[in-house]
């Protein structure tokens, strides 16, 4: 009996010793990743990682400004970055798995309820200002529609700041993720202040992207097999 107990203890110790903690950097994007009143990192993506079925890995999420998060992963000081859209430039220093972590709905254009929007060409004629969140990469087809008439896209710190700037008439339009905008407006008591213009029906895949060094030493395909975020309930 003692021998079986000893074997059980040794196997348990061996299993724990093999477990790898993956550090994950993310910008604060409510409701997916954000800090609560106790400065704890929580959110839908954090829950998704913590519910991973892969027992060989655990995750430690941390909130950082987008530029710093990108640099930390790029230089192998943090293991992974989320959520990261795929770009050819980023693929030079980030390792993308085959499977996206989540698919975002297409971006929408946000305007004040009392404002109007007809087209980007008309916005150019009227010298309208359009903004997006600095950490967000616009999908190429939407980016082309904005840039084709020669409009300048301003980069703003976060969704909450952008929505406030729309209300304050400091910018005319804001292009962003509808889910983030909805939750942020609810949190900031700004519901009913805006109207939305749908720009596309396509979804945008977003990834848990890894540092090149981490991907070289770990099986990122196996890691992603234990993660499923596409069934997140987002009202």
Protein Blocks (a to p, Z undefined) as FASTA:
>chain_A
ZZmmmmmmmmmmmmmmmpccdddddddddfkbccdfkopaedjklmmmmmpcbfkbccdd
ddddfklmmmmmmnopafbdcdddddfklmmmpccdfbdfbdcddddddddfkbccfbfk
lmmmnopacdddfklccdfklmmmmmmnopacdddfblmlmmmmmmnopafbdcddfklm
mmmmmmnopghkaccddfbfbdcdddddddfklmmmpcfklmmmmpcfklcccZZ
